[in-house]
Amino acid sequence: MKPFFFLFFIIFLIVLTSSCTDKEEVTSSKPNIVLVFTDDQGYGDIGCFGATGFQTPNIDKLASQGMRFTNFYSAQPVCSASRAGLLTGCYPNRIGFSGALFPYHRIGINSEELTIAEMLKEQGYATAAFGKWHLGHHKEFLPLQHGFDEYVGIPYSNDMWPLTDIGTPVTGNGGRANYPKLPLIEGNETIEEITSLEGQDKLTTLYTGKAVDFINRNSDNPFFLYVPHSMPHIPLGVSEKFRGKSEQGMYGDVMMEIDWSVGQIVQALEDNGIEDNTIIIFTTDNGPWLKFGNHAGSAGGLREGKTTSWEGGQRVPFIIKWADHVKEGIVCNKLACAIDLLPTIAEVTNANLSDNIIDGVSISELWKGNFDAEPRTELLYYYGRNNLNAVRKGNWKLVLPHTWDSYNVAPGNDGIGGPRKRMNVESPELYNMMRDPGEQYNVFDMYPEKVAELMELAEKARAELGDLNVGIEKGNGNREIGRLDE
């Protein structure tokens, strides 16, 4: 070989090697992200948060190898709104979401909102969602139109079908009697209709298999895997693998299967040699649906449950594991919220946020164990059409006048829901979350300076986002939900 060509060949190899190395460094610097999101699971429904009557060893192991948060909140205490906040980093009412969407709705997530999946796709991530979506069931609102490459799941809650919660046909002409059969969707198309409780028994295993397959196919690329389980929402469904396995009963069986699912996902990461480069998050959408008695979870001693702005409705477990980035076996008591995940993930992946105003803040310093940091000091508790029910600042929570449906009555049993009692907060109440997380002792008269401070926060929220409790339908910062073209 002539000297000139030999020199050219050496330079070519150096450039090629350097290019490959740079590519490998870029790829390895992008962590995979797995987000497991359960439905209607209570604060006390994991072993490391005090669960009894069943075991969750795989989830507990994540906590022992990572960090669990004890003051972490869902974006709102109900299905669609909490998911909207999780994926967009916004208070749900800012982007037009309130409560839960139903099969008759013609609204959904606006295409102008940036989701975690869309943000990460711009960074070269593969993205998938397997489970309950609930941000609009029409095509333009489904996951593939909002950043996800793959989707398999149900478009809304598993009780939105023409059957009762115990699987019998609904009689009469109103309500569920007019609902369609529960669709199982792949991509944008219905591939099956779920018409019985037995059809629901397979959902957790189905989502798990899809998640494992996705990991196996994308182990060489950065990916975002979102697994929003349909369970333990009513009606409960569990495979034969776990039916009758827990001391607690069917709810415990369901939680054990969800724990198994987490174990399968982690095992797939280990088998592909990518667990250490994966952020694994486990949390839930809101508190337990307590009216279902033995088919509901536990609020872990917190007050009330799902659809209320008391702590049992919105304070949820949060666990994160990320090897060499999140300290092992640490408990974080700092205030944080599901809306904080989008900006935090943006920071750790060097992703770009949109120009839209968001309400989340990066909590990456807390993930690192820097508890001198206080990225979030305030929290707004919105519910209903656009009702500001409470505000929190530091350890103090001011509950504002509002109505709610209380669970402080005898619950139902075996899948049949019990009644709820309409209650009112007639005048503001103040609670110290450090000493009284159960919200039993109103200290409003003892700390007038704290009341004034929190009322100032409430007025600021009302101006920006509105508050129907005081007749303000919208503030100056609300955006429109997506709507089907007429």
FENPE-V658976 format. One record per backbone hydrogen bond with DSSP energy under -0.5 kcal/mol. NH is the residue of the N-H (numbers start at 1). CO is the residue of the C=O. E is the energy in kcal/mol with one decimal. If there is no record, write none. Layout:
# FENPE-V658976
((NH/CO/E) (NH/CO/E))
This chain:
# FENPE-V658976
((6/2/-2.7) (7/3/-2.7) (8/4/-2.3) (9/5/-2.4) (10/6/-2.2) (11/7/-2.3) (12/8/-2.4) (13/9/-2.2) (14/10/-2.2) (15/11/-2.5) (16/12/-2.7) (17/13/-2.8) (18/14/-2.6) (19/15/-2.5) (20/16/-2.5) (21/17/-2.6) (22/18/-2.6) (23/19/-2.3) (24/20/-2.7) (25/21/-2.6) (26/22/-2.4) (27/23/-2.5) (28/24/-2.9) (29/25/-1.5) (30/26/-0.6) (30/27/-1.2) (31/29/-0.8) (32/277/-2.6) (33/223/-2.7) (34/279/-3.2) (35/225/-3.0) (36/34/-0.6) (36/281/-2.9) (37/35/-0.5) (37/227/-2.4) (38/283/-2.2) (39/231/-1.6) (40/38/-0.5) (44/298/-2.3) (45/42/-1.5) (49/46/-1.7) (50/47/-1.7) (51/46/-2.3) (60/56/-2.5) (61/57/-1.9) (62/58/-1.5) (63/59/-1.8) (64/60/-2.3) (65/61/-1.8) (66/62/-0.6) (66/63/-0.7) (67/320/-2.8) (68/330/-2.1) (69/318/-2.7) (70/332/-2.3) (71/332/-0.5) (73/336/-1.6) (74/314/-2.6) (78/76/-0.8) (81/99/-1.8) (82/78/-2.3) (83/79/-1.8) (84/80/-2.5) (85/81/-2.2) (86/82/-2.2) (87/83/-2.3) (88/84/-1.4) (89/85/-2.0) (94/91/-1.6) (95/91/-0.8) (95/92/-0.8) (96/93/-1.0) (97/92/-2.6) (105/102/-2.2) (108/482/-2.0) (109/135/-2.4) (113/110/-1.8) (115/113/-0.5) (116/87/-1.2) (118/146/-0.5) (119/115/-2.4) (120/116/-2.3) (121/117/-2.3) (122/118/-1.4) (123/120/-1.3) (124/121/-2.0) (125/120/-2.0) (126/222/-2.2) (128/224/-2.0) (129/150/-2.0) (130/226/-2.2) (131/152/-1.6) (132/228/-3.4) (133/154/-2.0) (134/155/-1.8) (141/138/-2.3) (142/138/-0.7) (142/139/-1.4) (145/142/-1.8) (146/143/-2.3) (148/143/-2.0) (149/127/-1.3) (150/127/-1.1) (152/129/-1.6) (153/185/-2.3) (155/183/-0.5) (160/157/-1.7) (161/159/-1.5) (164/168/-3.2) (167/164/-1.6) (170/162/-1.9) (177/174/-1.7) (178/175/-1.9) (179/176/-1.9) (182/194/-1.1) (184/192/-2.9) (185/153/-3.4) (185/183/-0.6) (186/189/-2.8) (187/151/-3.0) (188/186/-0.6) (189/186/-2.1) (191/184/-2.8) (192/184/-1.2) (194/182/-3.6) (195/193/-0.6) (200/196/-0.9) (200/197/-0.5) (201/197/-1.3) (202/198/-0.5) (203/200/-1.5) (206/202/-2.6) (207/203/-2.8) (208/204/-1.9) (209/205/-2.4) (210/206/-2.1) (211/207/-2.3) (212/208/-2.6) (213/209/-2.2) (214/210/-2.3) (215/211/-2.2) (216/212/-2.4) (217/213/-1.9) (218/214/-1.2) (218/215/-0.6) (221/218/-1.7) (224/126/-2.9) (225/33/-3.1) (226/128/-2.7) (226/224/-0.6) (227/35/-3.1) (227/225/-0.5) (228/226/-0.5) (229/37/-0.9) (229/227/-1.3) (233/230/-1.0) (242/239/-1.5) (243/239/-1.3) (245/242/-2.1) (247/53/-1.4) (248/53/-1.9) (251/294/-0.6) (253/249/-2.1) (254/250/-2.5) (255/251/-2.2) (256/252/-2.2) (257/253/-1.9) (258/254/-2.2) (259/255/-2.3) (260/256/-2.2) (261/257/-2.4) (262/258/-2.2) (263/259/-2.2) (264/260/-2.3) (265/261/-2.2) (266/262/-2.5) (267/263/-2.3) (268/264/-2.0) (269/265/-1.9) (270/266/-2.4) (271/267/-3.0) (272/268/-1.5) (273/270/-1.7) (274/269/-2.5) (275/269/-0.7) (277/274/-0.8) (278/275/-1.6) (279/32/-3.3) (280/278/-0.6) (280/321/-2.8) (281/34/-2.9) (281/279/-0.5) (282/319/-2.5) (283/36/-2.2) (284/317/-0.6) (285/38/-1.7) (287/313/-2.2) (290/288/-1.5) (292/289/-1.9) (293/290/-1.8) (295/292/-2.5) (296/293/-1.9) (302/299/-1.5) (306/288/-2.4) (307/77/-2.8) (308/305/-1.4) (312/303/-2.4) (313/310/-1.9) (314/310/-0.9) (314/311/-0.6) (315/311/-2.9) (316/72/-2.5) (316/314/-0.5) (318/69/-0.8) (319/282/-2.3) (320/67/-2.6) (321/280/-2.4) (325/322/-2.2) (326/322/-2.7) (327/325/-0.5) (327/367/-0.7) (329/63/-0.6) (330/66/-2.0) (330/327/-0.7) (332/68/-2.7) (333/331/-0.5) (336/71/-1.9) (338/73/-2.4) (340/337/-2.2) (341/338/-1.6) (343/339/-0.5) (344/340/-1.6) (345/341/-3.0) (346/342/-2.4) (347/343/-1.9) (348/344/-2.2) (349/345/-1.5) (350/346/-0.7) (350/347/-0.6) (351/346/-2.1) (359/89/-1.9) (360/89/-2.1) (366/363/-0.6) (367/363/-1.8) (368/364/-1.7) (369/366/-1.3) (370/365/-2.5) (371/369/-1.5) (373/370/-1.2) (379/392/-2.2) (381/390/-2.7) (382/380/-0.8) (383/387/-2.4) (387/383/-2.8) (388/386/-0.6) (389/381/-2.5) (389/387/-1.0) (390/381/-1.1) (391/398/-2.0) (392/379/-2.7) (393/396/-2.7) (394/377/-2.5) (396/393/-2.0) (397/431/-2.6) (398/391/-2.9) (399/397/-0.7) (399/429/-3.3) (400/389/-2.5) (400/398/-0.6) (402/425/-0.6) (404/423/-2.2) (406/404/-0.7) (406/421/-3.4) (409/407/-2.5) (412/291/-2.9) (413/416/-1.1) (415/292/-0.6) (416/413/-1.8) (417/415/-0.6) (418/291/-2.3) (421/406/-2.0) (422/420/-0.5) (423/404/-3.3) (425/402/-3.1) (426/424/-0.8) (429/399/-2.4) (431/397/-2.5) (433/395/-3.4) (433/431/-0.8) (434/395/-0.5) (436/432/-2.8) (439/436/-1.9) (442/440/-0.6) (443/430/-2.7) (443/441/-0.6) (446/443/-1.2) (447/443/-1.0) (447/444/-0.5) (450/447/-0.6) (451/447/-2.0) (452/448/-2.3) (453/449/-1.8) (454/450/-2.5) (455/451/-2.5) (456/452/-1.7) (457/453/-1.3) (458/454/-2.2) (459/455/-2.5) (460/456/-1.9) (461/457/-2.2) (462/458/-2.5) (463/459/-2.0) (464/460/-1.6) (465/461/-3.5) (466/461/-0.7) (466/462/-1.5) (467/472/-2.6) (468/386/-2.4) (470/467/-1.5) (471/468/-1.2) (472/467/-2.5) (473/471/-0.9) (476/463/-2.2) (477/464/-3.0) (478/475/-0.6) (479/94/-4.3) (482/108/-2.4) (484/106/-2.2))
